[in-house]
């Protein structure tokens, strides 16, 4: 059973940083591409960043490029998202994602709020 559990969200001020983590289980994490999505209030879920199975290839949404860094620790089955220089528009629920055998799996998400 695929399980994804996000953590690390919270309330920060603009310009501050947060580090999100996703602990994965129930599948062979080391051979799977992974990604982070987010969904802001009233908006559709959007891709934030993705990483290939060995961590050597990454891709970012234009809105987070040069501020966010996705990484993958295959020894710990953990996906990370380092978020720097946060902006109010980064406020959203952030989801860990993996697609296996044509099925999309999501965690329950972790809320990031930037600003008061």
KOLLUMDO-994281 format. One record per residue: z, x, y of N, C-alpha, C, O, CB in turn; residue number from 1; residue in one letter. Coordinates in steps of 0.1 Angstrom, whole numbers. Each point is the difference from the previous one (the first is absolute). Glycine has a CB too. Example, Ala and Ser with C-alpha at 12.3 -4.5 7.8 and 13.67 -1.06 7.14 Angstrom:
n.up  n.east  n.north  ca.up  ca.east  ca.north  c.up  c.east  c.north  o.up  o.east  o.north  cb.up  cb.east  cb.north  rolo  koltor
78  132  -57  0  -9  12  0  9  12  7  10  0  5  -29  -12  1  A;
-19  15  23  0  9  11  8  -8  11  1  5  11  -23  7  -17  2  S;
***
This chain:
n.up  n.east  n.north  ca.up  ca.east  ca.north  c.up  c.east  c.north  o.up  o.east  o.north  cb.up  cb.east  cb.north  rolo  koltor
0  8  -12  0  -8  12  0  9  13  9  8  2  3  -27  -15  1  X;
-22  17  21  -1  8  12  10  -5  10  1  -12  3  -25  16  -7  2  X;
32  5  9  10  -3  10  -1  10  12  -1  13  -3  16  -22  -15  3  X;
-16  4  30  0  8  12  11  -4  9  2  -12  3  -27  15  -5  4  X;
34  7  6  11  -4  8  0  9  13  2  12  -1  11  -19  -19  5  X;
-15  1  31  0  7  13  14  1  6  8  -8  -2  -32  0  6  6  X;
25  18  4  13  2  7  -3  8  13  -11  7  1  24  -8  -22  7  X;
-3  1  30  -1  9  12  -4  -7  13  0  6  10  -7  11  -26  8  X;
5  -30  15  -3  -7  13  12  -1  8  11  2  -4  -29  -15  -7  9  X;
16  8  24  11  -2  9  -5  -2  14  -11  -2  2  25  16  -17  10  X;
-4  -14  24  -3  -2  14  1  13  7  10  7  0  -1  -30  0  11  X;
-20  27  7  -1  12  8  -6  -3  14  -5  -10  2  3  24  -23  12  X;
4  -4  29  -6  -1  14  -14  6  0  -3  9  -8  26  -9  18  13  X;
-31  -4  -1  -13  7  1  1  15  2  9  5  7  -18  -26  4  14  X;
0  28  -18  0  15  0  9  6  -11  -1  12  -3  -2  -14  27  15  X;
11  -6  -31  8  5  -11  -7  0  -13  -12  -4  -1  32  -4  13  16  X;
-14  13  -22  -6  2  -13  8  -8  -11  11  -3  1  -20  26  6  17  X;
1  -26  -18  6  -6  -12  -7  6  -12  -12  3  1  19  -24  11  18  X;
0  21  -23  -7  5  -13  2  -11  -10  12  -4  -4  -8  28  9  19  X;
-15  -30  -9  1  -10  -11  -3  6  -14  -7  10  -1  -1  -27  18  20  X;
15  11  -26  -2  5  -14  -3  -12  -9  4  -11  3  11  31  1  21  X;
-22  -17  -15  -3  -11  -10  2  7  -13  -6  10  -4  -11  -22  18  22  X;
26  6  -22  3  5  -13  -8  -9  -10  2  -12  0  21  21  6  23  X;
-31  -2  -14  -9  -7  -10  5  1  -14  5  11  -4  -24  -7  20  24  X;
16  -14  -24  3  1  -14  -9  -10  -8  -6  -9  6  30  16  -1  25  X;
-24  -5  -18  -8  -9  -8  -15  4  -2  -7  -7  -7  23  -10  15  26  X;
-19  28  -2  -14  5  -2  0  16  2  10  5  5  -20  -28  2  27  X;
-1  29  -10  -1  14  1  -3  4  15  -12  0  3  4  2  -28  28  X;
18  0  32  -2  2  15  -9  12  3  -7  -1  10  30  -9  -7  29  X;
-22  20  -11  -6  13  4  -16  -1  -1  -6  8  6  26  3  -14  30  X;
-25  -22  2  -15  0  -2  -5  -12  8  -12  -3  -1  13  13  -21  31  X;
7  -16  31  -5  -11  8  0  3  15  8  6  5  1  -21  -23  32  X;
-20  10  24  -1  -1  14  11  -10  5  2  -10  -6  -27  17  6  33  X;
30  -4  12  10  -9  6  -3  -3  14  -8  8  7  25  1  -23  34  X;
-11  -19  22  -2  -3  14  12  -7  6  8  -6  -6  -33  5  2  35  X;
25  1  18  9  -7  8  -8  -11  8  -10  4  6  27  16  -5  36  X;
-12  -32  -1  -5  -10  8  11  -5  10  12  3  -2  -29  -10  -16  37  X;
13  -1  28  10  -6  8  -5  -14  5  -12  -2  0  20  25  8  38  X;
1  -31  -5  -3  -13  5  9  -4  12  12  -1  -2  -20  -6  -21  39  X;
2  6  34  8  -4  12  0  -15  1  -8  -7  -6  1  28  18  40  X;
17  -26  -4  1  -15  1  -12  -6  5  -6  4  10  30  -1  -6  41  X;
-29  -13  -11  -12  -7  4  -13  7  -2  -11  -5  4  25  -5  12  42  X;
-14  21  -23  -12  8  -3  -2  2  -15  9  -3  -8  -6  14  30  43  X;
-15  -8  -25  -3  3  -14  5  14  -5  2  9  9  -22  -24  -7  44  X;
22  16  -15  5  13  -5  -12  10  2  -11  -3  -2  27  -9  -15  45  X;
-12  24  21  -10  10  2  4  13  -6  11  4  -2  -17  -15  23  46  X;
-5  19  -25  2  13  -6  5  10  11  -5  1  11  -13  -6  -28  47  X;
29  12  14  5  10  9  -4  14  -4  -6  8  8  26  -23  -3  48  X;
-18  18  -18  -4  13  -5  -1  0  -15  6  -8  -7  6  19  26  49  X;
-20  -2  -24  -2  1  -15  -1  14  -4  -4  9  8  -8  -31  -8  50  X;
15  24  -13  0  14  -5  -5  0  -14  3  -10  -8  17  16  23  51  X;
-27  4  -19  -6  0  -13  11  5  -10  11  4  4  -34  0  5  52  X;
20  -4  -22  9  2  -10  8  13  1  12  1  -3  -26  -15  -12  53  X;
7  25  19  6  13  0  5  4  14  5  11  2  -19  -4  -21  54  X;
12  -16  29  5  2  13  -9  8  9  4  4  11  18  -5  -21  55  X;
-33  5  5  -9  9  8  -9  -7  10  -6  6  9  7  9  -29  56  X;
-3  -28  18  -8  -7  9  7  -12  6  6  -8  -7  -26  15  -6  57  X;
20  -8  26  7  -11  7  -10  -7  10  -10  6  4  32  6  -7  58  X;
-18  -24  7  -8  -7  9  9  -9  8  10  -5  -5  -30  5  -10  59  X;
18  -1  28  9  -7  9  -8  -10  9  -11  2  3  26  17  -3  60  X;
-8  -30  3  -5  -9  10  -1  7  13  9  9  3  0  -29  -15  61  X;
-19  17  20  -1  7  13  12  -1  9  4  9  7  -28  -13  -8  62  X;
31  -8  0  11  -2  8  13  9  -3  9  1  8  -18  -25  -6  63  X;
9  30  -14  11  8  -3  -3  15  -2  8  8  -3  2  -28  -8  64  X;
-23  23  11  -5  13  -2  7  10  10  2  -3  11  -24  -5  -19  65  X;
26  19  3  7  11  7  15  -4  3  7  9  6  -29  -2  4  66  X;
27  -18  -14  14  -4  2  7  -2  -14  12  3  -1  -18  -14  23  67  X;
-1  6  -32  5  -3  -13  -5  10  -10  -11  5  1  13  -30  5  68  X;
6  28  -16  -4  9  -11  5  -7  -13  11  -2  -2  -10  23  17  69  X;
-11  -23  -24  3  -5  -13  1  12  -10  -8  10  1  -4  -32  4  70  X;
21  21  -14  2  11  -10  4  -7  -13  5  -11  -1  1  28  19  71  X;
-7  -9  -29  2  -5  -13  8  11  -8  -5  11  -2  -16  -26  2  72  X;
32  11  -6  8  10  -8  -1  -5  -14  7  -9  -5  9  14  24  73  X;
-25  1  -27  -3  -5  -13  12  4  -10  1  -7  -10  -26  10  14  74  X;
33  6  0  12  3  -9  11  -10  2  8  -1  -9  -14  25  11  75  X;
6  -31  9  10  -10  2  -5  -14  0  8  -10  2  4  27  12  76  X;
-25  -19  -17  -6  -13  1  2  -7  14  4  -12  0  -1  10  -25  77  X;
-4  10  35  3  -5  13  -12  2  10  -6  10  1  31  -5  -5  78  X;
-27  -16  11  -10  0  11  7  0  13  10  -8  2  -27  -4  -16  79  X;
13  20  24  7  1  13  -10  -3  11  -12  1  -1  28  15  -8  80  X;
-10  -20  20  -8  -2  13  9  5  11  10  -7  4  -23  -13  -13  81  X;
9  31  15  7  5  11  -6  -5  13  -12  2  2  18  19  -14  82  X;
1  -28  20  -5  -7  12  6  6  12  12  -1  2  -16  -20  -15  83  X;
-4  28  21  5  6  13  -6  -7  12  -10  -8  -1  12  30  -11  84  X;
4  -20  23  -5  -6  13  -2  -14  -2  -11  -5  4  1  26  2  85  X;
20  -29  -11  -2  -14  -2  -2  -8  12  5  3  11  9  0  -31  86  X;
-23  -13  19  -3  -9  11  4  -14  -3  2  -3  -12  -21  18  18  87  X;
21  -23  4  4  -14  -2  -10  -7  -9  4  -9  -8  7  9  30  88  X;
-24  4  -21  -10  -7  -9  1  5  -14  -8  -6  -9  -7  4  29  89  X;
23  11  -24  2  4  -14  10  -10  -6  3  1  -13  -8  23  18  90  X;
11  -33  2  10  -9  -6  -7  -9  -10  -10  -6  3  23  6  18  91  X;
-8  0  -33  -6  -7  -11  9  2  -13  9  8  0  -32  -5  10  92  X;
19  -11  -20  6  3  -13  -10  9  -7  -12  -2  -1  24  -21  -1  93  X;
-7  34  -4  -8  10  -6  1  -1  -15  11  -2  -6  -8  17  25  94  X;
-14  -15  -26  -1  -2  -14  -6  12  -8  -10  5  5  8  -30  0  95  X;
7  28  -16  -5  10  -9  -10  -8  -9  2  -11  -3  19  26  4  96  X;
-32  -8  -5  -10  -7  -7  -7  9  -10  -2  12  2  -2  -26  17  97  X;
1  9  -31  -8  7  -10  -9  -11  -6  4  -11  -2  14  29  -3  98  X;
-30  -13  1  -10  -9  -6  -2  5  -14  -4  12  -2  -7  -19  24  99  X;
14  -1  -32  -2  5  -14  -8  -11  -8  4  -11  0  17  25  1  100  X;
-31  -10  -8  -8  -9  -8  -4  -12  7  1  -11  -5  12  19  -15  101  X;
-17  -6  33  -4  -12  8  10  -9  6  -3  -10  6  -16  11  -20  102  X;
32  3  12  11  -8  5  7  8  11  3  12  -1  0  -24  -22  103  X;
0  5  34  7  6  11  15  -3  -2  4  -11  -2  -24  8  17  104  X;
28  14  -14  14  -1  -1  6  4  13  -4  9  7  4  -4  -32  105  X;
11  -13  29  6  2  13  15  1  -2  6  -7  -9  -24  -5  21  106  X;
25  19  -3  14  -1  1  4  -11  8  -9  -8  5  12  32  -8  107  X;
10  -26  5  5  -11  9  -1  3  15  1  -9  8  14  2  -27  108  X;
-17  20  22  -2  4  13  13  4  7  11  -3  -4  -29  -12  5  109  X;
17  23  10  11  4  8  -4  -2  14  -11  4  5  19  13  -22  110  X;
1  -22  25  -2  -4  14  2  12  9  10  6  0  -4  -30  -5  111  X;
-16  26  13  1  10  11  -1  -7  13  -10  -7  3  0  25  -18  112  X;
20  -16  24  0  -6  13  1  11  10  9  8  0  1  -30  -9  113  X;
-20  22  18  0  10  11  2  -7  13  -8  -8  5  -8  23  -18  114  X;
27  -11  19  4  -6  13  11  -10  -1  6  -1  -11  -29  3  18  115  X;
27  -8  4  12  -9  -1  -4  -13  -5  9  -9  -1  1  21  20  116  X;
***
